[in-house]
Amino acid sequence: MSGHLFVIHGDLRKLACDGIAIPCDDRFNITDVWSDFLPGNLPRVPGTGWLRLPHPSTGTAVALPDSDGRRVTAVATVHDDMTITSMVQRMLDGVTELAGGLEARGGRDRPLLGVPMIGTGAGGLHHQRGEVIDVYLPALATAARDHGFDIALVVQDRRDVAAVQARRTDEQWAALPEHLEAEADRLGTMAAKGQLSLFIGAGVSKPVGLPDWQTLLRILAERAQLPTDWPDDADPLDVATSIAEKLEIEAELGKILGTPRHGIGHALLAGLRPREMVTTNFDPCMEHALESVLGEEGFRVMTRRLADGALPWLLKLHGDIARPGSVVLTRAHYDAHAEEYKALAGVVQSLMLTSHLLFVGFSMTDRDFLDMAAAVARVRADAEPDGASSRPTAGTVLPLIRKTDQEFQLEGDLTFLPMAETGSVAEAARTLEVFLDRLSWTAARTHSLSAEYLLDERYLSGLSPADRALRDALIEFERTISPAARSSVGWDKIRETLEALGAKSR
């Protein structure tokens, strides 16, 4: 089965994956931006910010120590007589070598390899970004398809993200069923328009190696030396309450769920730049992904700080391991936070009434949520229709495998879009990742930031004829604007539009 190329906006150092390839030059000098992956005693290259790697006996790659379970290699992509094609080929050779014998972790169906943009930083091709992307992107897609592993191209620069997404083609999702492709496009368009909110469950954190709810409770029970064979229909609050009598639960949660990583699902969702997000997870994974896209001060986590109306926010419905005392897991926790929880539940209900709520990695078995959804359904049933042939649903649920009993219970209020009717959970989970990648691509192409590379001179050499013609026209237009015209109250709007297309601020 062929692999897939994912494109994510983020920081490669934070991505939970199976292998990572990073660039260096053919003297095995490497910038200290990759110091997280490097041994601590490397010599510095005099007069530079570079470090010197040990030379391999042969080849153009050097194996580095594993980093948090990730196999790492440095590839000498920058070399004498370098061309963009030769640079890309070296990275492909390094990635293929890296993948040899690599096993998938985190319940994934196949290995995931992370790679950065190459050549456009210290590699000397800063002003040939478009040309690099034109060669690098299809080469990575072909390598993933032919070798059967997945590749995540992790891009830090927001304009690089726009330029990469603009060059991807529909054929990259040929393996995704047509109905899922159409639904990903529908949701991606909604995301670009700011109409989509997110509800993120524990399933999104499984590729990071974190447990789902039932597994988490069993880990805690084992640490408390309690039986783990409770009935399937046991109330999780009661199970957790019995564990809490023997164990300091919040301290243990920090040990189990504390991680500096996020999964590919978190990254794809963060890249949508949603305004409102809710999670039942205690872990920090979504925050890590959002920091790479929005910056540390670019959003609010509502268990720690009040929301700012100008910024996106993430509501951690059951609490946060980073804020002691906020966790709601046992019946005692629930009783202590009952009034606060009602207020937070009201936020979720509001999102179901005012936006389209996308549920990812959430099992839809939480009794409190089902009560919330039932109340929303009653409000929606009383609402006057807007003339449409059918009332739109309040949200879309993305289960891995179809569960008809859930659909029947919430029929008419939520759209259920299973990744598979039957079969392997691991395969369905990977289909969900590919689905989110398609959704992210559609959102990127229809978002107001989709062409922000157009007037940036770093991309000039790789522009298509159509993009170049528009760029030339806009530059000529800006050049001919008189000082009197620039004093108009309307000029600021024009200037903002030009800057959103990559023009330098003036």
Protein Blocks (a to p, Z undefined) as FASTA:
>chain_A
ZZddddddddfklpccfbdcddddfkopacfklmmmpcfkbccdehiabdcddddfbdjb
dcdddeehiacddddfbcghiafklmmmmmmmmmmmmmgopacehhiabdcdddddehjl
mnopmmmmmmmmmmmmmmmmmmmmmnopacddddfblklmmmmmmmpcfklmmmpcfklm
mmmmmmmmmmmnopaccdddfklmmmnopacfklmmmmmmmmnopafkbcfklcfklmmm
mmmmmocfklmmmmmmgccbdcfklmmmmmnopabdcdfbfbfklmmmmmmmnopklccc
fklbccdfkbccdddfkbpfklghkacfbfmlmmmmmmmmmmmmmmmmmmmmmmccddeh
iahlafklmmmmmmmmmmmmmpccehiabdcdfbdcddfbdcfklmmmmgojaccddfbf
bdcfklmmmmmmmmmmmmmmmmmmmmmklmmmmmmmklmmmpcfklmmmmmmmmmmmmmp
cfklmmpmklmmmmmmmmmnopacZZ
